Amino acid sequence: MAITQSPRSAGKVLGFEVSGEVTKEDYEVLTPAVEAAVKEFGTVRLLCDLTGFHWEKVSAWGSDFHFGHEFHHKIERMAIVGDKKWEEMITHLATPFYAEEARFFDDEDAAFAWLES
């Protein structure tokens, strides 16, 4: 699996590590976890660590679009963690498509601190 849930996930703050090439099946990890948290808390705060991410297969684009459409207004904050300029640029796409507010971090601890505040 290219998407795995972080053991640091707690309550409405969910963390995920995204590595390699994301497939449609990877959304079977992400979507149910977010759905359950939204059902319990109403909204969530999401961390996506893209440090090991390469790309998303074309077959996953539909699941990606559906995820953004379904949860955009339920994700209060999204922290994107990475170490490359293009990962930082992805953060600019997060606000209009995935979250109410998004920020880029190069440090996972700082990202979790922002989400938990």
C-alpha positions in Angstrom: 0.0 0.0 0.0 1.2 3.5 -0.9 -1.0 5.1 1.8 -0.6 4.1 5.4 -2.1 5.6 8.5 0.3 7.1 11.0 0.3 5.7 14.6 0.2 9.4 15.7 -3.4 9.7 14.4 -5.7 10.6 17.3 -9.2 11.8 17.4 -9.9 14.3 14.6 -6.2 14.6 13.7 -5.3 11.9 11.1 -1.9 11.4 9.7 -1.0 9.4 6.5 2.3 8.6 4.9 2.1 8.6 1.1 4.9 6.7 -0.7 5.6 5.3 -4.1 2.9 5.4 -6.7 -0.7 5.8 -5.3 -3.3 3.5 -6.8 -7.1 3.4 -6.7 -6.9 0.7 -4.0 -4.9 3.1 -1.7 -8.0 5.2 -1.2 -9.5 2.1 0.5 -7.2 3.0 3.4 -7.6 6.8 3.4 -11.4 7.1 2.7 -12.8 4.9 5.4 -10.5 6.4 8.1 -11.6 9.9 7.1 -15.3 8.9 6.9 -15.2 7.4 10.4 -13.5 10.5 11.9 -16.0 12.8 10.1 -18.9 10.7 11.4 -17.6 11.0 15.0 -16.2 14.6 15.0 -18.0 16.4 12.2 -14.7 17.6 10.7 -11.1 16.3 10.6 -7.6 17.7 10.3 -5.3 15.8 8.0 -1.6 15.3 7.6 -0.2 13.9 4.4 3.5 13.1 4.5 4.6 13.2 0.8 8.3 12.7 1.5 8.4 9.3 -0.2 5.6 10.0 -2.8 6.4 9.6 -6.5 3.1 10.0 -8.3 -0.5 8.9 -8.6 -1.5 6.3 -11.2 -4.1 7.6 -13.7 -6.5 4.8 -12.5 -6.5 6.5 -9.1 -7.5 10.0 -10.3 -11.3 9.2 -10.1 -10.9 8.1 -6.5 -8.8 11.2 -5.8 -11.4 13.5 -7.3 -14.2 11.8 -5.4 -12.3 12.1 -2.1 -11.8 15.8 -2.6 -15.4 16.4 -3.6 -16.8 14.4 -0.7 -14.5 15.8 2.1 -13.4 19.3 1.0 -15.7 21.0 3.5 -15.1 18.4 6.2 -11.3 18.8 6.3 -10.6 21.9 8.4 -6.9 21.8 8.0 -4.5 19.9 5.8 -0.8 19.7 6.5 1.4 18.6 3.6 4.8 17.4 4.7 7.6 17.1 2.2 11.2 18.0 1.2 10.8 19.1 -2.4 9.6 22.3 -4.0 6.9 20.5 -6.1 5.4 19.0 -2.9 5.1 22.5 -1.5 3.3 23.6 -4.7 0.8 20.8 -4.2 -0.3 22.6 -1.0 -1.7 25.4 -3.1 -4.0 22.9 -4.8 -5.2 21.5 -1.4 -7.2 24.6 -0.4 -9.5 24.8 -3.4 -9.9 21.0 -3.8 -9.3 19.2 -0.5 -9.4 21.4 2.6 -10.6 24.6 4.1 -7.0 25.6 5.0 -3.7 24.0 4.0 0.0 24.6 4.9 3.3 23.1 3.9 5.8 21.8 6.4 9.3 20.3 6.1 8.9 18.9 9.6 6.3 16.4 10.7 6.4 17.4 14.4 5.6 21.0 13.4 2.8 19.9 11.1 1.2 17.8 13.8 1.5 20.7 16.3 -0.4 23.0 13.9 -3.1 20.4 13.3 -3.5 19.8 17.1 -3.6 23.5 18.0 
